[in-house]
Amino acid sequence: MIEQVREHVRKLLTDGQISAFLGLRNQDGNIAPHIFEKPEDLDEGFTLGDVEGRPPARYPLAKLLMTIVSADPDKKFGILVRGCDERALYELVRWNQLPGAAYRFVKVGFACPQELADEHECRKPFPDECVAGEKAQPVMNASVKEIDAKALPERLEYWSRVFDRCVKCYGCRDICPVCFCNVCTLEENALIRTGDLPPENPIFHLTRAAHMAGRCIDCNLCTEVCPAEIPLRTLYKKVAEIVQEDFGYVTGEPGDAKSPLNFLGPDPGHTSAHD
């Protein structure tokens, strides 16, 4: 699969369809985001994130693209995408965080294996256009149903207990591909006492959950990086269910639908992700 993706990117660079490619590079067993500028660069550590004996390395590449595009407004970039990365791109364009930039990036997608889709309960473990990989089956929200099956007092006890494990590292916020606010409510003393460690339970996580309503693209990076192993994926999946039921909005879908909680005005340079 990696060869198919590599050769596809090589052709994009060789033909001048993109100026550079945002992907992943393996350097001495350490995988990190990397910008490949020349076709020959792809022969030095290009990877899809797989390292033997470890879970696949995943990063919020869509969020990184925001910074890269703003720094080089005249370039057209390629970007490596899983299904969740593509959902993040759709939302960032919709929230005007990549204003006018939809025509300035080319998605190079590949499908996640069923094992990874099952682990992350991924609702769509492949992008709309796959260069490589077999499309795995979507996975339903089993973790949400498990919590919903509990009586209300049990649910309260459960969430209070897991929130007590929080060390307020801000990892969930920092890794999130759709956390882009210039001022973070999690650092506002009027809402959350910033000097408290651990944070007041449950204000810290309920504040973030409310902020992710109509925005979370279900990538599960927050749960993956949480040192306290708090099941944030389950919490945000439940929030997403409520937004869908009450407003009919599903995050990360193509088209012009807009989150009911997106109050940003129209941007004159905005271009739809499918335009």
C-alpha positions in Angstrom: 0.0 0.0 0.0 2.8 2.4 0.9 4.3 2.1 -2.6 1.0 3.0 -4.3 0.7 6.1 -2.1 4.4 7.0 -2.6 4.2 6.8 -6.4 1.0 8.8 -6.5 2.7 11.6 -4.4 5.8 11.4 -6.6 3.7 12.0 -9.7 2.0 15.0 -8.1 5.4 16.5 -7.3 7.0 15.6 -10.6 4.1 17.0 -12.7 4.0 20.2 -10.6 0.5 19.6 -9.4 1.6 20.4 -5.9 4.6 22.4 -4.5 5.1 20.2 -1.5 3.5 17.3 0.4 2.6 17.1 4.1 3.0 13.5 5.2 4.8 11.4 7.7 8.5 10.5 7.8 10.2 7.7 9.7 13.7 8.7 10.9 15.4 6.1 13.0 12.1 4.6 14.2 10.7 8.0 15.1 7.7 9.0 13.0 6.7 12.7 12.7 5.0 15.0 10.2 7.3 16.1 7.4 7.1 18.3 4.3 8.4 16.6 1.2 9.4 19.1 -1.4 11.1 17.0 -4.1 10.2 13.6 -5.6 13.5 12.2 -4.4 12.7 13.2 -0.8 10.1 10.4 -0.8 12.8 7.8 -0.8 14.0 8.9 2.6 11.7 7.6 5.3 8.3 8.2 3.7 5.7 6.3 5.7 2.0 5.9 6.4 2.8 5.8 10.1 3.3 2.0 10.6 6.1 0.8 12.8 6.4 -2.9 13.7 5.3 -3.7 17.2 3.6 -0.3 17.7 0.2 1.2 17.0 0.1 3.3 13.8 1.4 6.9 14.4 -1.3 9.4 13.8 -1.0 13.2 13.9 -3.5 16.1 13.3 -2.1 16.8 9.9 -5.1 19.0 8.9 -4.4 21.3 11.8 -0.7 21.5 10.7 -1.9 22.4 7.2 -3.6 25.5 8.6 -0.2 26.9 9.7 1.6 25.8 6.6 -0.9 27.3 4.2 -0.9 30.7 6.0 2.9 30.8 5.9 3.1 30.0 2.2 -0.1 31.4 0.6 1.1 31.1 -2.9 1.8 27.3 -2.8 -0.4 24.4 -3.4 0.1 21.5 -1.0 -0.7 17.8 -1.0 -1.7 16.2 2.3 -1.8 12.6 3.5 -5.3 11.7 4.8 -7.1 9.0 6.5 -10.9 9.2 6.8 -10.6 11.3 10.0 -8.1 13.7 8.4 -10.5 14.3 5.6 -13.3 15.0 8.0 -11.0 17.5 9.8 -10.3 19.3 6.5 -14.0 19.6 5.7 -14.7 21.1 9.1 -11.7 23.5 9.0 -12.8 24.8 5.6 -16.3 25.2 6.9 -15.2 27.1 10.0 -13.1 29.4 7.8 -9.8 28.1 9.3 -8.6 27.3 5.8 -10.3 30.3 4.1 -10.2 30.1 0.3 -7.8 27.2 0.6 -9.8 24.3 -0.6 -8.4 24.7 -4.1 -4.9 25.0 -2.6 -4.5 21.4 -1.3 -4.7 18.0 -2.8 -5.8 15.1 -0.6 -3.9 11.8 -1.0 -6.1 9.3 0.9 -5.6 5.7 2.1 -8.0 3.4 4.0 -7.4 2.2 7.5 -7.4 -1.5 8.2 -10.5 -3.0 9.9 -8.5 -3.6 13.1 -7.8 0.1 13.5 -11.4 1.0 12.6 -12.6 -1.4 15.3 -10.2 0.0 17.9 -11.3 3.6 17.3 -15.0 2.8 16.6 -14.5 4.8 13.4 -17.7 5.7 11.6 -15.9 6.1 8.2 -12.4 4.6 8.2 -11.5 5.8 4.7 -11.6 9.1 2.8 -13.9 9.7 -0.1 -11.1 9.0 -2.6 -8.6 6.3 -1.7 -5.3 5.9 -3.5 -4.7 2.6 -1.7 -6.1 0.2 0.9 -9.3 -1.8 1.2 -12.2 0.1 2.7 -13.0 -1.3 6.2 -16.5 -1.5 7.6 -17.8 1.5 9.7 -18.1 0.7 13.4 -21.1 1.7 15.5 -20.8 3.5 18.9 -20.7 0.4 21.2 -19.0 2.4 24.0 -21.8 5.0 24.0 -24.5 2.3 24.2 -22.7 0.7 27.0 -22.7 3.9 29.1 -26.3 4.7 28.1 -27.4 1.3 29.4 -26.5 2.4 32.9 -29.0 4.0 35.2 -28.5 7.8 35.6 -26.8 7.6 39.1 -24.4 4.9 37.7 -23.5 7.2 34.8 -22.8 10.1 37.1 -20.6 7.9 39.3 -18.8 6.5 36.3 -17.9 9.9 34.7 -17.0 11.5 38.1 -14.6 8.6 38.7 -12.9 8.8 35.3 -12.7 12.6 35.4 -10.9 12.3 38.7 -8.0 10.8 36.9 -7.4 14.0 34.9 -4.0 15.6 35.4 -4.9 18.7 33.2 -2.1 18.2 30.7 -4.1 19.8 27.9 -3.1 16.9 25.7 -6.7 16.4 24.5 -6.9 20.1 23.4 -3.5 20.3 21.9 -3.8 17.2 19.7 -7.3 18.0 18.5 -7.4 18.8 14.8 -10.3 21.2 15.2 -9.2 23.1 18.3 -8.2 26.4 16.7 -9.4 29.1 19.1 -7.0 32.0 19.7 -8.3 32.2 23.3 -9.1 28.9 25.0 -11.9 28.7 27.5 -10.0 26.0 29.4 -7.5 28.7 30.4 -10.1 31.3 31.5 -10.2 31.8 35.2 -13.8 32.9 35.1 -14.8 29.4 34.0 -12.0 27.2 35.2 -9.6 27.9 38.0 -6.3 27.6 36.1 -4.2 27.1 39.2 -6.1 24.0 40.3 -4.5 20.6 39.7 -6.3 18.3 39.2 -9.0 20.5 37.6 -12.4 20.9 39.2 -14.5 17.8 38.4 -16.5 17.8 36.1 -16.2 21.5 34.9 -13.0 21.0 32.9 -14.2 18.2 30.7 -17.8 19.3 30.4 -16.6 22.7 29.2 -14.5 21.0 26.6 -17.3 18.6 25.6 -19.7 21.5 25.1 -17.0 23.3 23.0 -16.6 20.2 20.8 -20.4 20.0 20.0 -20.9 20.4 16.3 -17.1 20.3 15.8 -15.6 17.0 16.8 -14.7 14.9 13.8 -14.4 11.6 15.7 -10.7 10.9 15.2 -10.1 9.6 18.7 -6.7 11.3 19.0 -7.7 12.8 22.3 -8.3 9.4 23.9 -5.1 8.0 22.3 -2.9 10.6 23.9 -4.6 10.9 27.3 -2.1 9.7 30.0 -5.0 9.1 32.4 -6.9 6.9 29.8 -10.1 8.9 30.1 -12.6 7.7 27.4 -13.0 11.1 25.8 -14.0 9.5 22.5 -17.2 8.1 24.2 -18.0 11.5 25.7 -17.7 13.3 22.4 -19.5 10.6 20.5 -22.5 11.1 22.8 -22.3 14.9 22.2 -22.2 14.3 18.5 -25.3 12.0 18.7 -27.2 14.8 20.5 -26.2 17.4 17.9 -27.3 15.0 15.1 -30.6 14.2 16.7 -31.5 17.8 17.7 -30.1 19.7 14.7 -29.6 17.1 12.0 -25.9 18.0 11.7 -23.1 15.5 11.2 -19.5 16.8 11.4 -16.9 16.1 8.7 -19.3 15.6 5.9 -18.7 17.1 2.4 -21.1 19.8 1.2 -22.2 23.2 2.4 -24.0 22.3 5.6 -22.9 24.3 8.6 -22.8 23.4 12.3 -25.7 25.1 14.2 -23.0 26.3 16.6 -20.8 27.9 14.0 -21.4 31.6 14.3 -18.5 32.7 12.1 -19.6 35.0 9.4 -19.0 34.2 5.7 -15.5 34.6 4.4 -15.3 36.3 1.0 -12.4 34.0 0.1 -14.1 30.8 1.3 -14.3 28.0 -1.2 -16.2 24.8 -0.5 -14.1 21.6 -0.1 -15.8 20.2 -3.2 -15.6 23.4 -5.4 
